[in-house]
């Protein structure tokens, strides 16, 4: 995961506590997921994180900056995926997606899809992030084609759409009481999904 990027640097004295940073990140994502942008504010984030509101204002000058950093820190970074094989890359990608939509950031991720375009500051950040993620995911497939791991005529878009749709739907349709177990075993389901897809891609159509 990326570290929080645009917060005000800590001044002299006691160093920043990574545990507090993690609590703030999760609290910000939780508040955004539960209440959306209309209900997102410094006070409920501070209350949920168990800190004073002044602590937030020492690090972020606006709620847009706070949410931007929380999203940067809390959401998967597809550009970091490069295991050396297509199978490994797709398993890692699917594992990240299952963890995202079945894990504690799931509501925030869904809210982001729905509301990002209408939130000043967040819209631009989300647009750049989405563009980078899509490009990185497409590069994963192209590397596999270059290494002759899948046929050259494979549709990059269809393969990624099927992978993402399968991972996301499995996570979202899993009962809430079972999502912690799903997250813990996400890699296993991801391997099954990738094995199924790559077998289908490699099997000639009749």
N, C-alpha and C positions, 0 to 999 in steps of 0.2 A: 504494500500500500504506500501511496505517496504521503509525505509529511505535509502538514498544513503549511501553505506556501505564502500567503500574502498578509499574515497577521503581523502586527507591530512587533519587532524584535524585542526580546527581554532586555531590560536595562541592567545596570550593575546590581549586585546583591545576589540573593538566592536564585539559583538557576531554575528554569522552567521544569515543572514536574510532568513527565510524559503521561503519568496516570491521570492527571487533571486534563491534559489535552485529549486523551481518549474519552474521558467522561463528557467533555464538552462536545466533541464530535458526535458521539452517540446521542446525546441529549438534543443537539440541533437537528439531527436526522429524525429523531423520534417526534419532536414537535412539528417539524415540517410534514412528516408522514401523517400524523394524526390531524393536524389543523390546517394544512395547506399554507400557502403564502399569506392569505388573509389573517391567519391566526399566529403567524410566526413573529416572535418578538424576543428581545433580549431577556426580559423578565422570566417568562416560562422556561427558556433554555437554562438560565442560571439556576432556577428552582429545581429543575429536573436533574441538573448536573451536581447539585448540592454545593454551589459556590455563590459568592456575592455577585450582584449585577455589575459592580464596579470592576471586578476582575475581567469581565468580558469587554468592557469599554476601554480597559488598558491595552487590550490586544486587538480589538476590532473597532473601527469607527462607525460602522453601519451593520445592519442586519444582512444586507446583501453580501458584504465581505465575509461575515461569519458563515453564512450558508454556503458560499462559494468554497471556502476552505474546508468545511465539513464534507461537502460532496467530493472534493478533490482527495481528501484523506480516506473517506469511507467507501467509495465505489471502486470496482475492479479497474485495473489498468491493463488493457489487452495488449498494449504496445510492448509490455514486458515479457510476453509469451514467446519463447523460442527454445523448444526442447531439443531440436535437431531432427525431429521426425514429424510428419503430418499427423500421425495417430496421436503422438504425445501432445502436440500443440492443440489439437481439437479436444482431447480429453481435458486438458488444463482450461481451455476456453469454456467448455460445457460445465466443468466443475465450478468455475467462477460464477457462471450464470445461475446455476442451481443454488449456490450459496447466497447469491444476491437476492433472488426472489423467494427463497425459503427462509432466509436469515433475518437478523434484526434490522437490516436496511431495506427490507422489501417494500414497506409502505412509502418510504422516501423515494425509492426508485420509480415506483408507479406514479407518485405525485409529480416527479420530475418530468416524466413523459407527457403528462396531462397539462402541466402548468408552465413549464419552462419558457415557452415562446412568449408568454404574456408578462414575464417578470423582468423588468429592466435590470441589466447587469448580469443576471443569471442566464438570460436568453443567449447572450453572446458567448458566455463561458460554456454553456451546454452545447451550443452549436459547434464551437471549436473542439470540445471533447468528443462529441458524436462523430464529427468528421475524421478525427484522428483514430477513433476506435474502429470505424468502418474500414478505413484504409489499412489499419494494422491487421484486421481480421481477413481482409481480402488478400493481403500479402501472405498470410499463413497458407491459404489455398494455392496461391501462385507458386510458393516455394515447393509445395507438394507436387505440383504439376512439373516443375523444373526438375525435381528429383525422380520423376517417373513413378511416383507413389500412387498416382491416380491418372486416368486417361486425360490426354491433352484437351479433349473437347468437353470436359466437365464444366457445367455452369457454376461459376463461383457464387453467383447470387442465390441460386436454388439450394446449393449445398449449405451455405451459411444460414439462409432463411429456415431451412429444415432443422438444422442443428439448434439454432436459437429458439425456434418455436417449440421444439421438443423439450428442451431444457426448461424453458420458461413455463410451459403448460404443466409439466410434471410437478414443478415446484408449487405453482399456484393452486393446483387441484389436490395437492396433498393436504389432508386435514391438519388444522393448526396444532393439534396435540402430537402429531407425528413429524412436524417439520424439524425439530431439533435433531431427531434421529436421521432424517433425510440429509440435513446439512452435514452431520458427522460422517455419513456414508456417501457423500455426493460424488466422490471420485469413482465409486463402484458403478453407480447408475450412469455416470458420464461415459465410462468405458463401454458399457452395454449399448448406449445410444450411438457412440462413434463406431463401434464394431458393426452395428446394423447399417449405418449410413455408408460406411466405406465398402461394405460387402455389396450393397445395392449399386453404388457407383461403379464398382469393378465388374459387375455382372452385365454382359451385353444384353440389350433389349431385343426381344424376339418380335 
